[in-house]
Amino acid sequence: MKILAVSDRVMDRLYQADVKQQFPDIDLLIGCGDLPYYYLDFLVSAMDVPMVYVLGNHDQGPQYTADGGIIKGVRGGQNIHARTIHYENKLLIAGLEGSMRYRSQAPLMYTDTEMRQQIARLVPRLLLNRQRYGRYLDILVTHSPPLGVHDRSDIAHTGFKSFHTFLKLFKPRYLLHGHIHIYRQNETRITQVEETSVINVYPYRILDFD
């Protein structure tokens, strides 16, 4: 199965009519946040494949089309924050939205304690996955990275410590995140944490999942 994951930046290479010809064998789209709904809608429609996604800290409020319409989500996509899905009876996928809280009461931002509460919402289904399928999870989709992995020193771009506990307990094969913009070719994009490959997908990345 081939996955196209995207985050944080609208890419001209993807936002064009022949995107399916450029990437003909994509089976699933994954959105890691901070992208306009119109862009994600376009990818779903143009590539004619499903999408699962989480929201980033800048995805606040309704978004508007050029003709004044209001978009409240990705048509053809599933918001998987604090949810798990069994995609095509092959992949166990879960999601956690948002960034570290840097503004009081702002939506889509969490303290580490608040993120632990969001993780707790996933636990019953993860335990059921283990019972049914012999594993908890294949892919965790997030906007922010774990603390100390690909993150930055400012509070807005600090990762979540609670993600380390999640990875230790539930052992997904991948954690896909965005939020951290990369501008140099030599910056680290993939880091092994416990049994999980943590991958910064900014601005897009293709993964083969065997």
C-alpha positions in Angstrom: 0.0 0.0 0.0 1.3 3.4 -1.0 0.5 6.5 1.1 0.9 10.2 0.3 1.1 12.2 3.5 1.0 16.0 3.5 1.3 18.9 6.0 1.6 22.7 6.5 2.3 23.9 3.0 0.4 23.9 -0.3 2.7 22.4 -2.9 2.4 23.5 -6.6 3.6 20.1 -7.6 0.6 18.5 -6.0 -2.0 21.2 -6.6 -2.4 20.7 -10.4 -4.6 18.7 -12.7 -2.1 16.0 -13.6 -1.3 15.0 -10.0 -2.8 11.5 -10.4 -0.6 11.0 -13.5 2.4 12.1 -11.4 1.5 9.8 -8.5 -0.6 7.0 -10.2 -0.4 4.4 -7.5 -1.4 6.2 -4.3 -3.9 4.2 -2.2 -4.4 6.6 0.8 -3.9 10.2 1.6 -3.0 11.4 5.1 -3.2 15.0 6.3 -1.0 16.1 9.2 -2.5 19.5 9.7 -2.3 23.2 8.9 -3.5 22.8 5.3 -6.6 24.5 3.8 -9.6 22.3 3.2 -9.8 23.3 -0.5 -6.3 21.8 -1.0 -7.2 18.6 0.8 -10.5 18.4 -1.1 -8.6 18.8 -4.4 -6.2 16.0 -3.6 -9.1 13.7 -2.6 -11.0 14.5 -5.8 -8.0 14.6 -8.2 -6.4 11.4 -6.9 -9.7 9.6 -6.3 -8.6 8.0 -3.1 -9.7 8.4 0.5 -8.1 10.7 3.1 -7.7 10.6 6.9 -6.4 13.7 8.6 -5.9 15.6 11.8 -6.1 19.4 12.3 -3.1 21.6 13.1 -3.0 24.6 15.5 -3.7 27.0 12.6 -6.8 25.2 11.4 -9.1 27.3 13.5 -12.6 28.4 12.5 -14.5 27.9 9.2 -12.7 28.2 5.9 -14.1 30.0 2.9 -14.2 29.2 -0.8 -13.6 31.8 -3.5 -17.4 32.2 -4.0 -18.0 32.8 -0.3 -19.0 29.3 0.6 -18.1 27.9 4.0 -16.1 24.7 4.3 -16.1 22.9 7.7 -14.2 19.8 6.8 -12.6 17.8 4.0 -15.2 16.3 1.7 -14.3 12.6 1.2 -12.0 12.7 4.2 -12.2 11.6 7.8 -11.0 13.6 10.8 -9.5 10.9 13.0 -8.6 13.0 16.1 -8.9 10.7 19.1 -10.3 8.0 16.9 -9.0 4.8 15.4 -9.9 3.2 12.1 -9.2 -0.1 10.4 -8.5 1.0 6.9 -9.6 -1.6 4.3 -9.0 -4.3 6.9 -5.3 -3.7 6.5 -4.0 -0.6 8.5 -4.9 0.4 12.0 -4.6 4.2 12.1 -5.3 6.7 14.9 -4.9 10.5 15.1 -4.1 13.3 17.6 -4.6 16.9 16.5 -3.0 20.2 17.5 0.1 21.7 19.1 1.5 22.6 22.5 -0.6 25.3 24.1 0.8 28.8 23.7 -2.4 30.8 24.0 -4.8 30.3 26.9 -8.2 28.8 25.9 -7.3 28.6 22.2 -8.7 25.7 20.3 -6.5 23.0 18.8 -3.8 23.6 21.4 -3.1 21.4 24.4 -0.9 21.2 27.5 0.8 17.9 27.9 -1.8 17.0 30.6 -4.6 17.9 28.2 -3.0 15.7 25.5 -2.9 12.8 27.9 -6.6 13.2 28.2 -7.0 13.0 24.4 -4.8 9.9 24.4 -7.0 8.3 27.0 -9.9 8.5 24.6 -8.0 6.2 22.3 -7.1 3.6 24.8 -10.2 1.4 24.9 -10.1 1.0 21.1 -6.4 0.3 21.1 -6.8 -2.5 23.6 -9.6 -3.9 21.4 -7.3 -3.7 18.4 -4.8 -5.8 20.3 -7.4 -8.4 21.2 -8.8 -8.6 17.6 -5.7 -8.1 15.4 -2.7 -8.9 17.6 -1.4 -5.3 17.6 -2.5 -2.0 18.9 -1.8 0.3 16.0 0.2 0.7 12.7 0.2 4.4 12.2 -0.3 7.3 14.6 -1.1 10.6 12.7 -0.3 13.8 14.6 0.3 17.4 13.9 3.1 17.9 16.5 6.1 15.6 17.1 7.1 13.9 20.4 9.2 16.1 22.8 12.8 16.2 21.7 12.2 14.6 18.3 12.3 17.0 15.4 10.8 19.8 17.6 12.1 23.3 18.4 12.9 25.2 21.5 10.0 27.7 21.4 6.8 26.7 23.2 4.6 26.7 20.0 6.9 24.1 18.3 7.8 22.0 21.4 6.7 18.4 21.1 4.5 16.4 23.5 6.2 14.3 26.2 3.0 12.2 26.4 3.7 10.9 22.9 6.7 9.0 24.3 4.5 7.1 26.7 2.1 6.4 23.8 4.9 5.0 21.7 6.3 2.9 24.5 2.9 1.3 25.3 1.3 0.9 21.9 4.2 0.5 19.5 2.9 1.9 16.2 5.1 1.2 13.2 5.0 4.9 12.2 4.2 8.2 13.7 3.6 10.8 11.0 3.7 14.5 11.9 3.9 17.9 10.4 4.2 21.3 12.2 8.0 21.5 12.0 9.0 23.2 8.8 12.3 22.0 7.2 14.4 24.3 5.1 17.7 22.5 4.9 18.4 19.2 3.2 20.5 17.9 6.1 17.8 18.3 8.7 16.7 15.1 10.3 13.3 13.9 9.0 13.2 10.3 10.4 14.0 9.2 13.9 13.6 5.8 15.5 11.8 6.0 19.0 11.2 2.7 20.7 9.8 0.5 17.9 8.4 3.5 15.9 9.8 5.4 13.0 8.9 9.1 13.7 8.6 10.9 10.3 8.3 14.6 9.6 6.2 14.6 6.4 6.5 18.4 5.7 5.5 19.3 3.1 4.7 15.9 1.7 6.1 12.4 1.7 5.4 9.0 0.1 5.5 5.9 2.1 5.3 2.3 1.1 3.5 0.2 3.7 4.0 -3.5 3.2 
